[in-house]
Amino acid sequence: MTPPGMLEGIKVVELANDGGALAGKMLADLGADGIVVEPPGGHPSRTYGPFVEGRDDDPEASLWWWYYNTSKRSAVVDLESEAGRRDFAALAATADVVIEGEPPGRLASLDLDHDRLRRENPALVWVSITPFGREHTGPDAPVTDLTILAGGGPVWNCGYDDHSLPPVRGGGNQAFHVASVFAVMSVLTALLARDRWGVGQHIDLSMHAAANVTTESGSYSWMVAGSTVQRQTGRHAASVPTMDTQIRAADGRYVSTGFPPNEAKDFQALLDWIVQLDLVEEFPDSVLLQMGVDRGGVDHRAFAGDPEAQAIYAAGREGMAFVASRLSAYDFFIGAQERDFQCGIVYSPDEALSDPHFVARGFPVDVYHPELGRAVAYPGAPFKSSRDGWSIRRRPPLVGEHTDEVLASLTGAGRPGSGKGEPS
């Protein structure tokens, strides 16, 4: 039996959109009653590939739709019709949260804007996810995951040491994910505030601003010091070059050596590891690791004028790379984890799902699709906590699969049609 989630009893109405789909999924997987409102025929994201069994003409076969819409119900509502607008207003009147990503001004033109609907339901938390905020249309250019990441700054940070190569956009709709994570945090905070003060809020979320916050030192290095960070292979962009962290292991696979030692216990753990592997004679900088232990560690933020500390810190980084080059990628990963070093293997997505660590955490989740007659492996919870009750409660909905039951719950009477995509 599926345990109750932390958001059980919370009703989330989501006007289907790219930027907020993950937000709706996360809230629904945490137990909220997630209702994704689609236009007649289904939302355009049902046409996004890849597709199960290559069925690219089937709105029920989009793996994009599958991932982002677990645990939700689907109701088809035609906002272009008077009846559809009444239905959506009725849904909003019974909702705790509305998530929408409509172009600024569209809902107002339909008399469905947050100002009106929140007056009728003062406890409603309304989230608007737009490229540049509700009051700004931004540049006259296509708005996509790529343009948001490029304009917001993350693309500048990502790529290789060889700057003759262009920047690289991180894959997987990261602009939309960042916006959705900010939306979820904002919703949870607004719900807590509502519990205290009894009223909801309007959350105006800019995808551009959310992406810019993720540039780490990129934005504030420019704003504070006027310096520009440079992209580096497999490590943080920085205004000055840093040492390599992506190393080819003994089996030919790549690993990330993560943060190097800086505390005494870290230098001791690395030194002991090299000793255990009987590699001290091959790594002459072991003496510098011992100095790191004797000094009580080094603070890389205070290197100026301390060449000894710089040498010790560099030896820690070189020591991690040295060990990685002598072990298989997985043995290095496990050894690093056992010693509290934040390191990892460069995995493909399918390899990540089958990694024993992820499997032990229950990350891959089998979700049964009755229309296929089989279960499909899905990525699971992005985090674990003792009381969240996270679970994929249902497979992603078919087009309008729950239209009748959703609208009947508002009026006490069913709607005409089969509930498989007919507009109200």
N, C-alpha and C positions, 0 to 999 in steps of 0.2 A: 504494500500500500504506500502511495506517495505521501511523505510527511508534509504537514502544513508548512508553507513558506512564511518568511517574515512579513511579506506583503499581502498575506491572505486577507480578503475583505476589501482590498483596494482595487478600484476599477479604473483601468487605463484605456482611454480611447485614442487610437493613433491613426491620424490621416496618413495613409501609406506614403512614405517618402524615403529617398535614399539616405539622407543624412541622419534621420532619427530611427532607422529600422533596428539598429543594434540596441539603442536605448529601450525601445519597446520590448525587445527580446529579453534583455537583462531583467527588466522589471517583471515580465511574465514568468521567466524562469525562477524568480524569487517568490512566486506565489500570487502575483497580481492577476486579476481577470483582464487579460490583454485582448482588446478587440481592435483588429486592424481594418480600417474602413477603406474599401477599394472602389474605384469607378467601375461602371459596367464593363464586363470583359476582363477585369483584373488590372492590377497596377502594372505599369511598364516594366518594373524590375523583374516581372515574371519572364521577360524575354532575354534577361541577361544570362550568358553562359558562364561556365560550361553546363551541359545538360546530361541528365542520366540517360544512359544508353543512346546518346546522340540524338535524342528527340527534340531538336531545336525548334520545332513548330508546336510544341505542347506546353501550354502555360503551367502545367503541373509538374514539369520536369526540370525546372531551373534549379540548379544547386545553389545559386545565389539566393533565390527566394527561400529555399529550404533552410539554409543556415540562419538567416536573419529573422525567421518567423516561427521558430519553435514556440510551443506553449500558447500561441495566440489562436483566437477565433477570427474568422473572416466574415465581414458583412459588406455586401455591395450596396452602396448608397450613391445615387446620382445627384451630386450637388448642383448640377445645372437645371434640375427640376424643382418645382415648388415643393412637391411631396418629399423629395430627397432632402431638401434644406430643413424641412420640419423634422424629419427623422434624425438628422445630425444634431439639430438643436436639442431634441429630446434626449439623445445620447449624452450630450455634454451636460445636460441638466442633472443626470444621474451619475456622472463620472466624478472621480477624485482627481484624475489627471488627464489632460489632453496634450498630445504631442503632435505638432504639425510643422511642416517644412514648406508651406506654400509661398509663392512669390509675394513680397510685400504688397499689400493692397488688394490681393485677390479675395480673401475672405471678407474684408470690409465691403467689397463690391457686391458680395452675396448676402450681406447682412448677417454674417456668421463670425464676425471678428470677436476677439477675446473680450473687448470692452462690453459688448452686449451680453455675451453668454456668461461672463463672470458676474454681471449684475444679477442675472437670474439664478446663479449658483455661486454665492460669495465664497464658498469653501473650496472652489475649484482651483487647482494648480495648473496653469496653462504654460506650456513650453513652446516657444517659437524658435525653430532652428533655421537660420537663413545664412547665406554666404557672408554677408557683411553687417548683419543686424537689421532690425525691422525698419529703421529710419534711413537706411542707406542702400542704394542699389548697387554701388561699387562700379568698377569699370565695365564698359560695354564689351564683354567677352564671354565665351562659354564658361559656365561654372561646372567643373568636374572635380573629382578627387585630385587630379594632377594640378589643375590651376589653383586650387585652394592650398595644396602643399607648397607649390612654387611661390605663390604670392605671400603665404604666411611665413615662409622661411625654411622649413625643414629640408626642402630639396637642396638648398645651398649647402647644407651641412652634410649631405650624404654622397658618398662616392669613393674615389680612390686617391692615393697619394699622387698619382700621375694626373696632373691637372690639364693635360692635353685631352683627357677623356672628359666627357660632359658629366654634370651631376647625375645622380641616380635617385629616382623616386622609390621610396619603400613600397612594396607591394601590399595588396590586401585592403584597399579602401581605408587607409590610415587616417585621412582627413575626416571621413565620416565616423570612424571609430573614436577619434579624439573628441569630436563634437558630442557623440552619444555618451561617452563616459562623463564629460562635463554635465550633460543633461541629467544623467542618473544621479550624480552627486547633488546637483541643484534640486532635483525632485525630492530626494530623501531629506535634504535640509528643509525644504519648504513644507513637507509633510510634518516634520517635527515642529516647525514653527506654527503650523496650523493647529496641531494638538494643544499648543500653549495658548494661542491667541484666537483661534477659531475662524480665521480667514485664510484664503489661499493667496497666491501671488501670480503675477505674470513674469515669466523668465524669458528674457530676450537674449538668445544665444547666437553669437557670431562665430561661424566656423573659421573665418580668417583669424580672428583674435585667439580662438582656442588653439589653432595650429601654431600661431606665433609663440604662445606660451611654452610650447614643447621644443623650442630651439635651444634650450638650456642657456649656455653663455652667449649664443649668437647674437641675440637682441641686446642684452644689457652690456655686452662688451662694446658694442657700437655706441649705445646711448651714454655709457659712463666714460669709456676710454677712447672712443673713436677708432677702435681697432676692429678688423674684420677677421672672423674665424675662417679657417681653411679646412676643407674636407680631407679625411684621412681614412685609409683602408681599415675597416673593421674596428674603428675606435672613434672616440668623441672628436668632433671638429674643435679646433683650437687656434688661437692666434699665433702660436709658435708650434713647430712640429714636435710630436711626442714619439716615444718608442713604439715599435710594432707590438701588437697584441695578438694578431691572427697568425698562427703558426701551423705548419704542416707537421702532423704527428708521424710516428714511425710507420704507421700503416698507410700513409699517404692522404689521410683525411685531415681536414682543418679543424683546429680548436681555437677558442678565444681564451686567452690567459687572464682576462679580466683585470681586476685591480691588483697591483703588485703588493708585496708585503710593505707595511709601514710601522707596525707595532712590533715590540720585541718578541711576542709570542708567535707572530707571523714569520719573522726571520728564523726563529728556532724551529718552527714546523717545517719550513722549506729546507733548512740545513739538515734536519733529521731525515727528511724524505730522501735527499741526495745521498746521505750516509747509508740509509736502508737499501738503496738501489746500488750501493757500492760504486758510486760515480764521483767520489770526491776528487780523485786524482785527475779526472777529466774536466773538472770545473774549478780552476784555480781561484776564481773569485769567491770560493767558499769562505775564505778569510774575511771578506767584506761582509758576508752574511753574519759571521760571528761578531763582527764589530757592531752590526745592527742590533744584535742581542745585547751586547755589553752597553751600548748607548741608551738602551731602553726604547729603541725605535727611532724613526726620523719623521719629521713633519715636512712634507713636500711643499707646503705653503710658505715655508721659511728657509728656502734653499739659498737665497741671495747671500753671498759672502761665506758660504759654508761648503766648499768643494768636497769635503769628506762626506757630508750628508748626501750630496748629489751622487757621489760614487757608490755609496751604500744602496741608495734607492735604485740606481741603475742596475746594480748587481742583483737586486731582488727581481727586477723585471727580467733580466737575462737568465736568472736561475729558473724562473717559471718556464721560459721558452726552452731552456736546455732540457728540463725534465720532460716537457711535452714532446720534444723531438726524439726522446728515447723510449716512449711508451706508445701503445695504441691509443687512439682517440678516446675510446671508452674507458680504458684503464686510467688515463690521465684525468678524465672527468670525475670518475669515482674517487680517485686518490685526492684530487683537489677538494671535492665536496667533504670528504672525511676530515680534511684539515682546515675546513672553514674558509677556503678560497672560493671566490665567486668566478667560476670558470664554466665553460660549456662547449659542446660540440656544435659545429655548423651542420645542422640537420636540414634535410628536405622535409616538407610537411608530412609526408607519409612516414618517414623515419621518426619524426617527433611523436606521432601518435603511438608508435609501437615501442618507444623507449621504455624499458622496465620501470624507470622512475615514474613516468607519466601513467603507465598502466597501474602501478601500485597506488597512485593517488586517485584512481578512478576517473582519469581525464577522458579517455575514449568512452562514449556512451552509445549503446545500441538503442535505436529508436525504431519501433515497428511501424511499417507503412502497409496498412491493409490492402491498399490498391495495388501494391507490388507483391504482396504475399511474403514479405521478408523484412528483416531488420537491416538498418543502415547505420554505420558507425558515424557518429557526430563528435565534434570537439565538445568537451564538457565545460564544467565550471572554471572560470578564469581565476577563482580564488576559493579558498576553503575557510569556513569559520564554524564555530561549534553550534550556532543556533540559527543559521540563515534559512535552512530548509530548501536549499537550491535543488531544482530538479527540472529536467525537460518533461513537462506534463503532458504534452501531446505533440504529434508530428505536425509540421507546418500545414496550414489549412489549404484546402482546395478553394478555387475561386467562389466566393459567396457561400461557402459551405454552411455557415451558421447565420445567414441573413434572417431566416424565419425566426429562429429562437431568440436572436438578439433583439429584433424589433418587436416580437410578441411580448417580450418581457417589459417593454415600455408601455404597451397599450392594452395588454391583456387579451389581445386577439392576434391571430396569425396574419401574415401578408400573403397575397397571391403569389404563385410561382413555386418552383421546386426548391429554392434555397441554393441553387448551384450556379448563381451568376446573374439572375434576373434583377434588374434595378427595381427599387420600390416606386 
